[in-house]
Amino acid sequence: MSKWTAAADANRGTLEFTIAQADVQNALKPAFDKNKNQISVPGFRKGKVPMSMFLQKFGEEALYQDVMDIVLPAAFDAAIAEQGLTIVGRPDIAPVSMNKGADWEMKADFAVAPEIKLGDYTGLAVEKNDATVADEDVDAEIKRQQENQAELVLQEDGTKAENGDTVVIDFDGSVDGDHFEGGQAKDYSLELGSGSFIPGFEEQLVGHTAGEDVDVKVTFPAEYQAKDLAGKEALFEVKLHEIKRKSLPELDDEFAKDVDEDVETLAELKEKTKKNLQEARDQAAADEFEDAAVQAAVDNAEVVGGSIPQEMIDEDVDRQMQQYLGQLQQQGISPEMFFQISGQTQESFKQQFEQGADNRVKINLVLEAIVKAENVQPSEEEVAAEVKSLADQYNISEEQVKQSLSDDLLKHDIAMKAVVDKIVSSAKAK
């Protein structure tokens, strides 16, 4: 028997349940077998003492901790199922009584997944962004390609550095006269205006000429990754060796062929560029429309009984972080390297994913509630098609997909996609 008592926040509470004495007695033998090789009793070699002798000398209570490990999981799962609860996070389980010869009484405090009260989720009026590609957009893209094809040309002596120029410099940084690790470099190429150096550094080189020595004074950001430098004023002694300026190629047919070997003229390049931009804009508009339609359905729904449990939000944040770092790892970038390159701390990195986490969790809860309301049950054919699609997408075998993802998980994902399609296909653009 079990009893669920909700707290003031209905999505959290206490579950009281029992472990039958018969289950306790059945677990004594496996608990004893687990420990018998470590039991020492005069007159018996280790591992040879009879269970009856052990119980007579020490009592069955000596085995209760191991018995608990054996019987608790099944008893707790049965109580959860009896109450129809979906547990969130790690439960805090404690015994109330473990009296010999009686059923054990237990209690567990934990959060549960909240119930969702659905609102309208079909026929929603959703704003759709204009995806038209104008001639100005094509010109801007061609200009970007022209910038990419630019050559850096060494400037004559006396030329003053401007934003957009690349300067070759030596620098040596110090704080209060002490030179710090990583603050020195020789023949370093820096594009002025790129924002790749500490704020204020690049701006102080504008207007100077090759051959000059420049004292650059900056203040490290308060959140700078090197804690010993954060918020401190620094002096960089800079030697400016060279100034290089971009030389843009002519916008002609030769340029077009250099950019794309499949075209012969600048007109063809513009036409192809417009087509590619249009496809990208159409896809972006479709994605935005889908997001807006799903969000409208989520906004119409209500979390019953209080707020979303913090455990669910924490799980989402952790999952998002691990997924992001995992993708970087596949590109050969370790977490340590990422934090060093980005200048972020663990805390600032986590804060990025905390933004909107409650909404992400609610989206998932609402979609799962629609799956239940619509009784979406993917067929075996749909599962097979999804396996094949994933295998093709990741260039692995279908067997590898099946080993990585269970049928239940595949069916869950298919069902979630189905309700998203239902929401989006019925939405009306405004």
C-alpha positions in Angstrom: 0.0 0.0 0.0 1.1 3.5 -0.7 -0.1 7.1 -0.1 0.9 10.3 -1.9 0.6 13.6 -0.1 1.1 16.7 -2.2 2.9 19.7 -0.8 1.7 23.3 -1.1 3.3 23.1 -4.6 1.2 20.3 -6.0 4.2 19.2 -8.2 6.1 18.1 -5.1 5.2 15.9 -2.2 5.8 12.8 0.0 5.1 9.2 -0.9 4.6 6.8 2.0 4.9 3.1 1.1 5.7 -0.3 2.7 8.0 -3.1 2.0 6.3 -6.5 2.8 8.0 -8.6 5.5 7.9 -11.6 3.1 10.1 -9.6 0.7 12.5 -8.8 3.5 12.7 -12.4 4.5 13.3 -13.5 0.9 16.2 -11.0 0.6 18.0 -12.2 3.7 19.7 -15.1 1.9 21.1 -13.1 -1.1 22.2 -10.4 1.4 24.0 -13.0 3.4 25.6 -14.6 0.3 26.9 -11.1 -0.7 28.8 -10.7 2.6 29.7 -14.3 3.7 33.2 -14.2 2.3 34.0 -11.3 4.6 32.4 -12.8 7.7 34.7 -14.1 10.4 33.3 -16.5 13.1 35.6 -18.5 15.4 35.8 -22.1 14.2 34.8 -21.4 10.6 36.9 -20.4 7.6 35.8 -17.2 5.9 32.9 -17.9 3.6 32.0 -21.2 5.3 29.9 -20.0 8.3 26.3 -21.2 8.0 23.6 -18.6 7.7 21.8 -19.9 10.7 24.9 -19.5 12.8 25.4 -16.0 11.6 21.8 -15.0 12.4 22.1 -16.6 15.8 25.2 -14.6 16.6 24.5 -11.3 14.9 20.8 -11.2 14.2 19.1 -10.5 10.9 19.3 -6.8 11.6 23.0 -7.0 10.6 21.9 -7.7 7.0 19.2 -5.0 6.8 21.3 -2.5 4.9 22.0 -5.0 2.1 18.5 -6.2 2.3 17.3 -2.7 1.7 19.5 -2.4 -1.4 17.8 -5.5 -2.8 14.1 -4.8 -2.0 13.9 -1.0 -2.2 14.0 -0.4 -6.0 11.1 -2.8 -6.8 9.0 -1.6 -3.8 9.5 2.1 -4.7 8.8 1.5 -8.4 5.6 -0.4 -7.5 4.4 2.5 -5.3 5.2 5.0 -8.0 3.2 3.0 -10.5 0.3 2.6 -8.0 0.0 6.3 -7.6 0.5 7.0 -11.3 3.4 9.5 -10.6 6.2 10.5 -13.0 9.1 11.2 -10.8 11.5 14.1 -11.5 15.1 14.3 -10.2 16.5 12.2 -7.4 14.1 11.2 -4.6 15.0 11.5 -1.0 14.0 8.1 0.5 14.2 7.3 4.2 12.9 4.5 6.4 10.2 5.4 8.9 10.4 2.0 10.7 12.3 -1.3 10.1 11.0 -3.4 12.9 11.9 -7.1 12.9 8.9 -9.2 11.9 6.9 -6.3 10.6 6.4 -4.6 7.2 9.0 -1.9 6.7 7.5 1.6 6.5 9.2 4.1 4.1 8.8 7.6 2.9 10.2 9.5 -0.1 10.2 13.2 -0.9 10.5 14.2 -4.6 9.1 16.3 -7.4 6.8 15.0 -10.1 6.2 16.1 -13.7 3.4 18.6 -13.7 0.0 18.0 -15.4 -0.6 20.2 -18.4 -4.0 21.7 -19.1 -4.1 22.1 -22.9 -5.6 25.1 -24.7 -6.1 25.6 -28.4 -3.3 24.0 -30.4 -4.8 23.8 -33.9 -6.0 26.5 -36.3 -3.7 29.1 -34.6 -3.1 32.4 -36.2 0.7 32.9 -36.5 2.7 35.7 -38.0 4.8 34.7 -41.0 7.9 36.7 -41.9 8.5 38.0 -45.4 11.1 35.9 -47.1 11.5 38.0 -50.2 15.1 38.5 -51.4 15.7 42.0 -52.8 18.4 43.1 -55.2 20.1 44.8 -52.3 20.4 41.5 -50.5 22.1 40.0 -53.5 24.5 42.9 -53.8 25.3 42.6 -50.1 26.2 38.9 -50.5 28.3 39.6 -53.6 30.1 42.3 -51.6 30.8 39.8 -48.8 32.2 37.4 -51.4 34.3 40.2 -52.8 35.7 40.9 -49.3 36.6 37.3 -49.0 38.6 37.4 -52.2 40.5 40.5 -51.1 44.3 40.5 -51.0 46.3 42.2 -48.2 48.6 44.8 -49.7 51.6 46.1 -47.7 51.2 49.9 -47.4 54.0 52.5 -47.9 55.8 54.1 -45.0 53.9 56.9 -43.5 50.5 55.3 -44.1 48.3 55.7 -41.0 46.5 52.5 -39.8 42.7 52.5 -40.2 39.9 50.2 -39.1 39.9 47.2 -41.4 43.7 47.2 -41.8 45.8 44.3 -40.7 48.8 45.3 -38.6 51.8 43.2 -37.8 52.9 44.0 -34.2 55.1 42.9 -31.3 53.5 43.5 -27.9 54.5 43.0 -24.3 51.9 43.4 -21.5 52.4 44.2 -17.8 50.3 45.0 -14.8 51.9 47.3 -12.2 55.2 46.7 -13.9 55.0 42.9 -13.7 54.9 41.1 -17.0 52.2 38.4 -17.1 52.1 35.0 -18.9 50.5 35.1 -22.3 50.9 38.9 -22.6 53.8 38.8 -25.1 54.0 38.0 -28.9 56.1 38.9 -31.9 55.0 39.5 -35.5 51.4 39.1 -34.5 48.8 39.9 -37.3 45.8 41.8 -36.0 42.8 43.1 -37.9 41.9 46.4 -36.5 38.2 46.6 -35.6 37.8 42.8 -35.4 37.3 43.0 -31.6 39.6 40.0 -31.1 41.7 41.8 -28.5 40.8 43.4 -25.2 38.3 46.3 -25.6 40.2 49.5 -26.3 43.4 47.8 -27.6 42.8 47.9 -31.3 41.3 51.5 -31.3 44.6 52.9 -29.8 46.6 51.6 -32.9 44.4 53.5 -35.4 46.2 56.5 -36.8 49.7 55.2 -36.1 52.3 54.4 -38.8 54.7 51.5 -39.3 57.8 51.8 -37.2 56.1 53.5 -34.3 56.2 52.4 -30.7 52.8 52.7 -29.0 51.9 52.4 -25.4 48.4 50.9 -25.2 46.6 51.2 -21.9 43.6 49.0 -21.3 41.5 47.5 -18.4 40.8 43.8 -18.4 37.1 43.0 -18.2 35.8 42.1 -14.7 34.7 38.7 -16.0 38.0 38.0 -17.7 38.9 34.3 -17.6 42.3 34.8 -16.0 41.2 35.8 -12.5 44.5 37.3 -11.6 44.0 39.9 -14.4 40.3 40.5 -14.2 39.4 44.1 -13.7 43.0 45.3 -13.6 44.7 48.1 -15.7 47.4 46.9 -18.0 50.1 48.5 -20.2 51.0 47.0 -23.5 54.2 48.1 -25.2 53.5 47.7 -28.9 55.9 47.9 -31.8 54.0 48.4 -35.1 56.0 46.8 -37.9 53.7 46.7 -41.0 50.3 47.9 -42.1 48.4 45.9 -44.7 45.2 47.0 -46.4 42.6 45.0 -48.3 42.7 45.3 -52.1 39.3 44.3 -53.5 39.0 42.4 -56.9 37.0 44.0 -59.7 33.4 42.8 -59.9 33.5 41.2 -63.3 33.2 37.8 -65.0 36.6 36.7 -63.9 35.7 37.4 -60.3 32.5 35.4 -60.7 34.5 32.4 -62.0 37.0 32.6 -59.2 34.1 32.6 -56.7 32.1 29.7 -58.3 33.6 27.5 -61.0 30.1 26.5 -62.1 29.3 30.0 -63.5 30.8 31.9 -66.4 29.6 35.5 -65.8 28.9 37.9 -63.0 25.2 37.9 -64.1 25.1 34.1 -63.6 26.7 34.5 -60.2 24.1 37.0 -59.1 21.3 34.8 -60.4 22.7 31.8 -58.5 23.3 33.8 -55.4 19.7 35.1 -55.4 18.4 31.5 -55.8 20.5 30.3 -52.9 19.5 33.2 -50.7 15.9 32.6 -51.5 16.1 28.9 -50.5 17.8 29.9 -47.2 15.3 32.6 -46.5 12.3 30.3 -47.2 13.8 27.6 -44.9 14.4 30.2 -42.2 10.9 31.6 -42.5 9.4 28.0 -42.3 11.5 27.3 -39.2 10.4 30.6 -37.6 6.8 29.9 -38.5 7.0 26.4 -36.9 8.6 27.8 -33.8 6.0 30.5 -33.5 3.1 28.0 -34.0 4.4 25.7 -31.4 5.1 28.6 -29.0 1.5 29.8 -29.5 0.2 26.3 -28.5 2.5 26.3 -25.5 1.3 29.8 -24.4 -2.3 28.6 -24.6 -1.5 25.7 -22.2 -1.3 25.9 -18.4 1.0 24.1 -15.9 -1.4 22.7 -13.3 -0.6 22.9 -9.7 2.2 25.4 -9.6 5.5 26.0 -11.4 7.7 23.6 -13.3 10.0 21.8 -10.8 13.5 23.1 -10.6 14.8 19.6 -11.1 13.4 19.5 -14.6 14.9 22.9 -15.5 18.3 21.8 -14.1 18.1 18.6 -16.1 17.4 20.5 -19.3 20.3 23.0 -18.7 22.7 20.1 -18.1 21.5 18.2 -21.2 21.9 21.3 -23.4 25.4 22.0 -22.0 26.6 18.4 -22.5 25.1 18.3 -26.0 26.9 21.5 -27.0 30.2 20.4 -25.5 29.8 17.0 -27.1 29.4 18.6 -30.6 32.6 20.6 -30.0 34.4 17.4 -28.9 33.5 15.8 -32.2 35.3 18.7 -33.9 38.4 18.1 -31.8 37.7 20.9 -29.3 37.9 19.8 -25.7 35.9 21.6 -23.0 39.1 23.0 -21.5 40.1 24.3 -24.9 36.7 25.8 -25.5 36.7 27.7 -22.2 40.2 29.0 -22.9 39.3 30.2 -26.4 36.0 31.7 -25.6 37.1 33.3 -22.4 34.0 32.0 -20.6 33.8 30.4 -17.2 31.7 27.4 -16.3 29.2 29.7 -14.6 28.8 32.2 -17.5 28.5 29.2 -19.9 25.8 27.7 -17.8 23.9 31.0 -17.6 23.5 31.0 -21.4 21.5 27.8 -21.2 19.5 28.8 -18.2 17.9 31.5 -20.3 14.7 30.1 -21.6 15.1 26.7 -19.9 11.7 26.9 -18.2 10.1 27.5 -21.6 12.0 24.7 -23.3 10.8 22.3 -20.6 7.2 23.6 -20.9 7.3 23.0 -24.7 8.3 19.4 -24.2 5.6 18.9 -21.6 2.9 20.4 -23.8 3.9 18.4 -26.9 3.9 15.2 -24.7 0.4 16.2 -23.4 -0.8 16.6 -27.0 0.6 13.2 -27.9 -1.4 11.7 -25.1 -4.6 13.7 -26.0 -4.3 12.7 -29.6 -3.4 9.1 -28.7 -0.5 9.2 -31.2 1.0 5.7 -31.5 3.7 5.4 -34.2 3.6 2.2 -36.3 6.4 -0.3 -36.8 6.7 1.0 -40.4 7.2 4.5 -39.1 9.9 3.3 -36.7 11.6 1.5 -39.5 11.5 4.6 -41.7 12.9 6.7 -38.9 15.8 4.2 -38.4 16.6 4.3 -42.1 16.5 8.2 -42.1 18.8 8.4 -39.1 21.2 5.9 -40.6 21.4 7.8 -43.9 21.7 11.2 -42.1 24.7 10.0 -39.9 26.1 7.6 -42.5 25.9 4.6 -40.1 24.2 1.3 -40.3 20.6 0.8 -39.3 21.8 -1.8 -36.8 23.9 0.9 -35.1 20.9 3.2 -34.9 18.9 0.4 -33.2 21.7 -0.2 -30.7 21.9 3.5 -29.8 18.2 4.2 -29.6 15.5 2.1 -28.1 12.1 1.6 -29.8 10.4 3.6 -27.0 12.7 6.6 -27.6 12.2 6.3 -31.4 8.5 6.2 -31.0 8.6 9.1 -28.6 10.5 11.2 -31.1 8.2 10.2 -34.0 5.1 11.1 -32.0 6.5 14.5 -31.0 7.3 15.3 -34.6 3.7 14.2 -35.6 2.1 16.6 -33.1 4.4 19.5 -34.3 3.3 18.8 -37.8 -0.3 18.8 -36.7 0.1 22.2 -35.0 2.1 23.8 -37.9 0.0 22.4 -40.8 -3.2 23.7 -39.2 -1.8 27.1 -38.3 -2.9 30.1 -40.4 -0.3 32.7 -41.5 -1.1 36.3 -40.7 
